[in-house]
Amino acid sequence: MSRKRLQQLVEALGRSCRHFQGAEVECLVKLFDSLVAKPSSRPGAAGLDRNMFREALHGAFGMTDDMLMDRVFRTFDRDNDSCVSVVEWVEGLSILLRGTLEERIKYCFEVYDLNGDGYISREEMFQMLKNSLLKQPSEEEPDEGIKDLVDIALKKMDYDHDGKLSFMDFEKAVRDENLLLEAFGPCLPDIKSSMAFEQKTFQETRKP
């Protein structure tokens, strides 16, 4: 990428991603370029495809849940072209690393709304909880335990009692109890891996 193009990109992203400073945006753009240039990427790729993005999430934040990483990919991929562009990369990381509670609530809701219909349904909760819970050898039928968890979640979060969670339900529940932000599975990096990523990316990439 030419110096001029990089500068234009950094300036534009500096306006849309208020959580990062110009020098940090530049570091993230350079990291993006290095990920796209990896031997495992498609020749001439304009961005990160699903597999490259998963590798990046796993490498940066230790994320391992395929189902949720797939949803994070779709949430980053704003234009639905099955490829995360440099702009989508920086804007997505802005929320992932430094987003306000409001931004993170919106992001987690989008990740958990598996079919994009504006609600987290009972079936979606079941699918995500079943997927993220460790399989425990026990007497009880595991699905029964998961159904119980879904019932508990609905009882606590479904304020309008329609059997599913709207964005308003989810937002109110999380504002009342912040721990519910990732109620249906880990889709945000923990503080330790966020700090390690920032330190590595913003210090190493600045080296001449």
N, C-alpha and C positions, 0 to 999 in steps of 0.2 A: 504494500500500500504506500502511495506517495506521501511525502511529508504534508503536502497541502491538503490532500484528501483526509489524512489523519486529523489534521487541525480542524477542518470543517466538521468532521464527525464528532470530535471532542467538544467543539463549541455547541453543536446542536444537542448532543446528549447531556451536556452540562446544564442546558435549559430544562430538558424534560426529566432528568434524574437529579432532583435537588439533594439527594442524600450523598452524592459523590462530588468531590472537587475535580477540577479539570485534570490534574495530574493522575488522579485515581482512575478516571474514565479512560485515560490513555493507557494505563497499565492493563485494564480489563480488555481493551481493544487488542493490545499486543498479545495477551494471553489467548484471546479468541483466535487470532491469526495463527498462533502456534498450534492450537488444537486442530484447526481446520487443515493445517499443513502436515499433520501427522501422517505417517505412511498408511495407517489404517483407514484414513478418510478417502472418500471418492475423489478421483482426479477432477480438478476444476470445481469442487464443491463451493457453493456460495455461502454455506453455513453449516451448522451442526445437524446431522440427521439424528434419528432417535437413538441409535446405538452409540454414536460419538457423545451425545448429550448424557446418556446414562453413564458412560465411562467417566465423563467429566464430573458428574454428581457424585459418583462412587469415590473417585480419586480425591475430590476436594472435601467432601463432607461425610464420607463413609456411608452414604445411603445405599441400602441393599434391597429394598422392597421394590421388585419389578413393577408391580401394579401401580404403586404410588409414584414411582419415578416416571412412568408412562404418563400419568396424570399431570405431573409437574411439567413434563415436556409439552403437553397440550396447552397448559396454562401459559407457559412462556411463548409458545408459537401462536401469537395473536392473529396472524393472517391465515392460519390453517393451511400452510403450504408444505407441511411435513418437514420443515427445516427451520431451525432457530437462527435468525440473522444476527448480525453484530448488534443492531439496535435492540432487538428482543432480548439478547443475552445480557446487555448492560442494564436495561430497564427491569428485567426479571431479577437480576442479582441485587438491584437496588432495594427491592422489597424483601428478598430472601435474607439479605444481610443486615439491612438498616431500616426496614419498613416501620411505619408507625403501627400502632395496634389496629387502627382502622384498615390500613392497607393489608395487614396480615390476615385479618378476619376475612376480607374479601378474597384474598388469595387462597386461604385454606378452604373456604366455602366452594370456590371454583374447582379446586382439586377433588374435593369430596363429592361434588355433584357429578357423578360418573357419566350420566347421559346428557348433561347440559340443559335440563329442563327447568332449572331455577329452583329445584327442591332436592334435599337429600332424603331419599325415600327409605322406608324400612328395609327394602331389599338391598339398597346400596350400603346401608349401615352394616347389614349382615355380611355382605360380601367383603367389605373392608376390614371388619373386625375379625372375620374368619381368616382372612389373608394375613393380618398383622399379629395375631396371637400365636404364641408357640404351641405346637401340638403337644398337649399333655396326656400321657397315658393315664386314663382314669376309668372308673366304672361307668361314670355318667356318659351318655351320648354327647360328644362335644358340641354338636349343633344346638342342643337344648341350652347349654350354658351360654352360647352366643346369642340365642334368642332372648334369654334373660337379660343379657347386657343391653341389647337393643331396646327392650322394654324400659330398662332403667334410664337409658339415654333419652328416650322419648318423654318419659315422665318428667325428667329434669329440664329438658330443652324445648319441648313442643308446647309453646305458650298458648297457641290458638286451638290446640287439641284436634288437629285434622289428620293426625297419624303420619305426618312427615314434617321435615324441617324446612321452613322458608329461610331466606337470608335474614329477615327480621328476627325470627326465632333464634337463629344461630348467633347473630350479633348480640342480642340481649343476653343470651346464656353466657357468652364469652366475656362480655363486659361485667356481668355479675361474678363470674368465676373464670379468671384468665387461664387456668389449667385446662379448661375445656377446648381451648384453641385447636389442639391436636388430638381431639377426642377419638377420632377414627383412624389414627395412624400417623407416624412421623413424616411430615412433609416439609419441615423447616430444619435447617442445620442447628445443632446445639451450640451453645455459646463458645465452648472450647474449640470446636472445628471451625466456626465462623472466624474466631480471632486468629487461629492458625492460618486459615486461608488468606485473610487480609494481610497478615504480617508477611507471609511468603510472597503474595502477589504484588503488594504495594511496595515492598522493599526490594525484592529481587528484580522485578521488571524495570525498576528505575535505574538499575546499575547500567552504566554505559556499555 
